[in-house]
């Protein structure tokens, strides 16, 4: 078994794999696409604010989010994106609503000209006026991992929360396709019926020009930390790493034996404010010892992310000097 002793963080990269790509918005003080491959999101109604929020599902790690007022979301301009979004796609969101009474708009494909589209309805998922989920998977004030997929051939539309399918129907009439305005609106509802939008915050938006399968969605949810903080294509195999000792005082060991021996593994360590405190590469799989006794490494919980060209893994690290 190969082991490597090292301290951690990764370079951000972008990937193009067999024509399948993803646009990633992480809302770190900007509505820009992080790799520069897509258009900046357009503010709808009142501008929101950028702030750091605590993400309970990721070890209470803090991350930059975009906080929006009621009925003041943002827009993805598909024309500016070169018609990136077609008949087959995936929309991946990590967001929170402050209010859940009645309908609360999530996604609008018709630029506020129709009530049809994706809502949360009293905590249940809803695609108006077609189907409502049986369960109530969304809670006020709690971030939700929310995914919409559409298959071009079958026209099947699926909506997931926390990697579980809650909505499924055949989109025969193109309700989940863009109209002539060619824009996709988030959290911003039409004004025909009042109070069908909620204030809230969003920590991640990814738009894929292909359909993610259920296994990949489950893997992305299981590796939520890596999904939120990693920038680029998500078509990677999720694997495991073992860190020791944990808690750690001065030297951290990471077992990278699940990674292929010919690949460079890029690593990063993220603190609870979402900042990268160290970065390194494991090129030759030799045992390397890194001293943690620096001003940047203070006592607390960190998220360790390890990535190669084909695999990705995360782990929590507790530093106690």
C-alpha positions as CSV (number, residue, x, y, z in Angstrom):
1,X,0.0,0.0,0.0
2,X,1.4,3.4,-1.0
3,X,1.1,6.2,1.5
4,X,2.1,9.8,1.1
5,X,2.6,12.3,3.9
6,X,1.5,15.7,2.8
7,X,-0.5,18.9,3.4
8,X,-3.2,20.0,1.1
9,X,-5.1,22.0,-1.6
10,X,-5.9,22.0,-5.3
11,X,-5.6,24.1,-8.4
12,X,-8.9,25.0,-10.0
13,X,-9.2,23.6,-13.6
14,X,-11.8,23.2,-16.3
15,X,-12.5,20.2,-18.5
16,X,-13.9,19.4,-21.9
17,X,-14.8,15.7,-22.2
18,X,-16.4,14.4,-25.4
19,X,-18.4,17.5,-25.8
20,X,-19.9,17.3,-22.4
21,X,-19.2,20.4,-20.3
22,X,-20.5,22.2,-17.3
23,X,-20.8,25.9,-16.4
24,X,-20.2,26.6,-12.7
25,X,-21.3,29.6,-10.6
26,X,-20.0,29.5,-7.0
27,X,-21.1,33.1,-5.9
28,X,-17.8,34.1,-4.4
29,X,-18.3,37.8,-4.6
30,X,-19.5,37.5,-8.2
31,X,-22.2,36.2,-10.6
32,X,-19.5,35.2,-13.1
33,X,-18.8,31.7,-14.3
34,X,-15.7,30.6,-12.4
35,X,-13.8,29.2,-15.4
36,X,-14.7,32.1,-17.7
37,X,-16.5,29.7,-20.1
38,X,-20.0,31.1,-19.6
39,X,-21.8,34.4,-19.3
40,X,-22.2,36.3,-16.1
41,X,-25.6,35.8,-14.5
42,X,-28.0,38.8,-14.8
43,X,-29.6,40.3,-11.7
44,X,-33.4,40.2,-11.7
45,X,-35.1,43.0,-9.7
46,X,-33.1,44.1,-6.6
47,X,-29.5,43.1,-6.5
48,X,-28.6,40.6,-3.8
49,X,-25.6,40.6,-1.4
50,X,-22.6,38.3,-1.1
51,X,-22.0,36.9,2.4
52,X,-20.4,33.9,4.1
53,X,-22.9,31.4,5.4
54,X,-22.4,28.2,7.5
55,X,-23.1,25.0,5.6
56,X,-24.2,22.4,8.2
57,X,-24.0,19.5,5.7
58,X,-20.3,20.3,5.1
59,X,-19.0,20.2,8.6
60,X,-20.2,23.7,9.4
61,X,-17.7,25.0,6.8
62,X,-18.4,28.6,5.8
63,X,-18.8,29.5,2.1
64,X,-19.6,32.6,0.1
65,X,-23.2,32.6,-1.0
66,X,-25.5,35.0,-2.9
67,X,-28.4,36.2,-0.7
68,X,-31.5,37.4,-2.7
69,X,-34.6,39.3,-1.7
70,X,-38.1,38.0,-2.3
71,X,-38.7,37.8,-6.1
72,X,-35.2,39.1,-6.8
73,X,-33.2,36.3,-8.3
74,X,-31.0,36.0,-11.4
75,X,-31.1,35.0,-15.0
76,X,-29.0,32.7,-17.2
77,X,-28.8,34.1,-20.8
78,X,-28.6,31.1,-23.1
79,X,-28.0,33.3,-26.2
80,X,-24.9,34.8,-24.5
81,X,-23.8,31.2,-23.6
82,X,-23.9,30.2,-27.3
83,X,-27.1,28.1,-26.8
84,X,-25.3,25.9,-24.3
85,X,-28.6,24.7,-22.8
86,X,-30.6,22.5,-25.2
87,X,-33.2,19.8,-25.0
88,X,-30.9,17.6,-22.7
89,X,-29.4,19.1,-19.6
90,X,-28.8,19.1,-15.9
91,X,-29.4,22.0,-13.5
92,X,-27.6,21.5,-10.1
93,X,-28.4,23.9,-7.2
94,X,-27.6,24.2,-3.6
95,X,-29.9,26.8,-2.1
96,X,-32.0,27.8,0.9
97,X,-35.4,29.4,1.2
98,X,-36.5,31.5,4.1
99,X,-40.2,31.0,3.5
100,X,-42.1,27.9,2.3
101,X,-45.8,28.9,2.6
102,X,-47.6,28.3,-0.7
103,X,-45.7,28.2,-4.0
104,X,-42.1,29.4,-4.1
105,X,-40.5,29.6,-7.5
106,X,-37.2,27.8,-8.2
107,X,-36.8,27.8,-12.0
108,X,-38.7,29.5,-14.8
109,X,-38.1,28.5,-18.4
110,X,-40.5,31.0,-20.0
111,X,-39.2,34.4,-18.8
112,X,-42.2,35.1,-16.4
113,X,-44.8,34.7,-19.2
114,X,-46.2,31.4,-17.7
115,X,-46.9,30.0,-14.3
116,X,-45.6,26.7,-15.4
117,X,-42.2,25.6,-14.0
118,X,-40.4,24.4,-10.9
119,X,-41.5,25.4,-7.4
120,X,-41.3,24.4,-3.8
121,X,-44.9,24.0,-2.5
122,X,-45.2,24.0,1.3
123,X,-41.9,22.2,1.4
124,X,-42.8,19.7,-1.3
125,X,-41.4,19.7,-4.8
126,X,-43.8,20.9,-7.5
127,X,-43.7,21.3,-11.3
128,X,-46.8,23.5,-12.0
129,X,-49.3,22.4,-13.3
130,X,-48.2,18.8,-13.7
131,X,-47.1,17.1,-10.6
132,X,-46.4,17.6,-6.8
133,X,-44.1,15.3,-4.8
134,X,-45.6,13.1,-2.1
135,X,-43.0,14.0,0.5
136,X,-41.8,17.3,2.0
137,X,-38.1,17.2,1.4
138,X,-37.3,20.9,1.8
139,X,-37.2,22.7,5.1
140,X,-37.2,26.4,5.9
141,X,-33.7,27.8,6.6
142,X,-31.9,24.6,5.5
143,X,-29.8,24.3,2.4
144,X,-31.2,21.8,-0.2
145,X,-29.2,19.8,-2.8
146,X,-31.6,20.2,-5.8
147,X,-31.1,18.7,-9.3
148,X,-33.2,18.9,-12.4
149,X,-32.4,16.6,-15.4
150,X,-34.1,16.4,-18.8
151,X,-33.4,13.6,-21.4
152,X,-33.7,14.7,-25.0
153,X,-34.8,11.4,-26.5
154,X,-37.4,10.3,-23.9
155,X,-38.3,13.9,-22.8
156,X,-38.2,12.5,-19.2
157,X,-37.8,15.2,-16.6
158,X,-36.6,14.3,-13.1
159,X,-36.2,16.5,-10.0
160,X,-34.1,15.3,-7.1
161,X,-33.5,16.6,-3.6
162,X,-30.6,15.1,-1.6
163,X,-30.1,12.7,-4.5
164,X,-33.6,11.2,-4.3
165,X,-36.0,11.5,-7.2
166,X,-39.1,13.4,-6.0
167,X,-40.6,14.5,-9.4
168,X,-40.8,12.4,-12.6
169,X,-42.8,13.1,-15.8
170,X,-42.6,13.2,-19.6
171,X,-42.2,16.7,-20.8
172,X,-44.3,16.3,-23.9
173,X,-45.2,19.9,-24.3
174,X,-41.7,21.4,-23.6
175,X,-42.6,23.1,-20.3
176,X,-39.0,22.6,-19.3
177,X,-37.5,24.0,-22.5
178,X,-36.6,27.6,-23.1
179,X,-38.9,29.7,-25.3
180,X,-37.9,32.4,-27.8
181,X,-36.5,34.7,-25.1
182,X,-33.9,32.0,-24.5
183,X,-33.3,32.8,-20.8
184,X,-33.5,30.7,-17.6
185,X,-34.7,32.5,-14.5
186,X,-34.1,31.5,-10.9
187,X,-36.1,32.4,-7.8
188,X,-38.0,35.1,-9.8
189,X,-41.7,34.6,-10.4
190,X,-44.3,36.3,-12.6
191,X,-46.5,38.9,-11.0
192,X,-49.9,37.4,-11.9
193,X,-50.2,35.7,-8.5
194,X,-48.4,37.5,-5.6
195,X,-46.1,36.0,-3.0
196,X,-44.9,33.0,-5.0
197,X,-41.3,33.7,-4.4
198,X,-39.1,33.5,-1.3
199,X,-36.0,35.3,-0.1
200,X,-33.1,33.0,0.4
201,X,-29.5,32.3,-0.6
202,X,-27.7,30.1,-3.2
203,X,-24.2,28.6,-2.7
204,X,-23.8,26.8,-6.0
205,X,-25.3,26.6,-9.5
206,X,-24.0,24.2,-12.2
207,X,-25.5,23.9,-15.6
208,X,-24.6,20.8,-17.7
209,X,-25.3,20.4,-21.4
210,X,-26.0,16.7,-20.7
211,X,-28.1,14.6,-18.3
212,X,-26.4,13.3,-15.1
213,X,-27.3,9.8,-14.2
214,X,-28.6,8.9,-10.8
215,X,-25.3,7.3,-9.7
216,X,-23.4,10.5,-10.5
217,X,-26.0,12.6,-8.7
218,X,-25.7,10.4,-5.6
219,X,-21.9,10.6,-5.8
220,X,-22.0,14.4,-6.0
221,X,-24.3,14.5,-3.0
222,X,-22.2,12.1,-1.0
223,X,-19.2,14.3,-1.8
224,X,-21.0,17.5,-1.2
225,X,-17.9,19.3,0.0
226,X,-15.9,18.4,-3.1
227,X,-18.9,19.4,-5.3
228,X,-19.3,22.8,-3.6
229,X,-15.6,23.7,-3.6
230,X,-14.3,22.0,-6.7
231,X,-14.4,24.0,-9.9
232,X,-14.8,22.1,-13.2
233,X,-16.2,18.9,-14.8
234,X,-17.8,16.5,-12.3
235,X,-17.4,13.4,-14.4
236,X,-14.9,11.9,-11.9
237,X,-15.0,8.8,-9.9
238,X,-15.4,9.5,-6.2
239,X,-13.0,7.5,-4.0
240,X,-11.8,7.4,-0.4
241,X,-8.8,8.8,1.4
242,X,-7.6,8.1,4.9
243,X,-5.9,10.7,7.0
244,X,-3.9,10.0,10.1
245,X,-3.6,11.0,12.8
246,X,-6.9,12.7,13.1
247,X,-6.9,14.9,15.1
248,X,-3.5,16.0,13.9
249,X,-1.0,18.2,15.6
250,X,2.1,18.9,13.5
251,X,2.3,16.3,10.6
252,X,-0.6,14.9,8.5
253,X,-0.5,11.6,6.7
254,X,-2.8,10.9,3.8
255,X,-3.3,7.5,2.2
256,X,-3.7,8.0,-1.5
257,X,-3.5,4.3,-2.5
258,X,-7.0,4.5,-4.1
259,X,-5.6,6.9,-6.7
260,X,-3.9,5.6,-9.9
261,X,-0.1,5.5,-9.6
262,X,0.5,7.2,-12.9
263,X,-1.6,10.3,-12.1
264,X,-0.7,13.5,-10.3
265,X,-3.0,14.1,-7.3
266,X,-3.7,17.7,-6.6
267,X,-4.6,18.5,-3.0
268,X,-6.0,21.4,-1.0
269,X,-6.9,22.2,2.6
270,X,-9.9,24.5,3.2
271,X,-10.6,26.2,6.5
272,X,-14.0,27.0,7.9
273,X,-14.2,30.4,6.2
274,X,-13.9,28.6,2.8
275,X,-10.4,29.8,2.2
276,X,-7.6,27.5,0.9
277,X,-4.7,27.6,3.4
278,X,-2.3,25.2,1.6
279,X,-1.9,23.5,-1.7
280,X,0.4,20.8,-3.0
281,X,0.8,18.1,-5.6
282,X,1.7,14.4,-5.2
283,X,3.6,13.5,-8.3
284,X,5.7,10.5,-7.5
285,X,3.9,8.9,-4.6
286,X,6.9,9.1,-2.3
287,X,6.4,9.6,1.4
288,X,6.6,13.3,2.1
289,X,6.3,15.0,5.5
290,X,4.8,18.5,5.7
291,X,4.9,20.6,8.9
292,X,1.6,22.0,9.9
293,X,3.1,24.4,12.4
294,X,2.4,27.6,10.4
295,X,0.5,30.7,11.1
296,X,-2.1,29.7,8.5
297,X,-2.9,26.4,10.1
298,X,-4.7,27.2,13.3
299,X,-6.8,24.8,15.5
300,X,-10.1,23.9,13.9
301,X,-11.9,21.8,11.3
302,X,-10.7,21.7,7.7
303,X,-11.9,20.0,4.5
304,X,-9.2,18.1,2.6
305,X,-9.8,17.6,-1.2
306,X,-7.7,15.3,-3.3
307,X,-8.1,15.2,-7.1
308,X,-6.5,13.6,-10.1
309,X,-7.7,13.6,-13.7
310,X,-10.1,10.7,-13.1
311,X,-10.8,10.6,-9.3
312,X,-11.7,12.8,-6.4
313,X,-12.0,12.4,-2.6
314,X,-12.6,14.5,0.4
315,X,-12.1,14.1,4.2
316,X,-12.5,16.2,7.3
317,X,-9.3,17.1,9.2
318,X,-9.2,18.3,12.8
319,X,-6.1,20.3,13.8
320,X,-5.3,20.5,17.5
321,X,-1.9,22.0,18.3
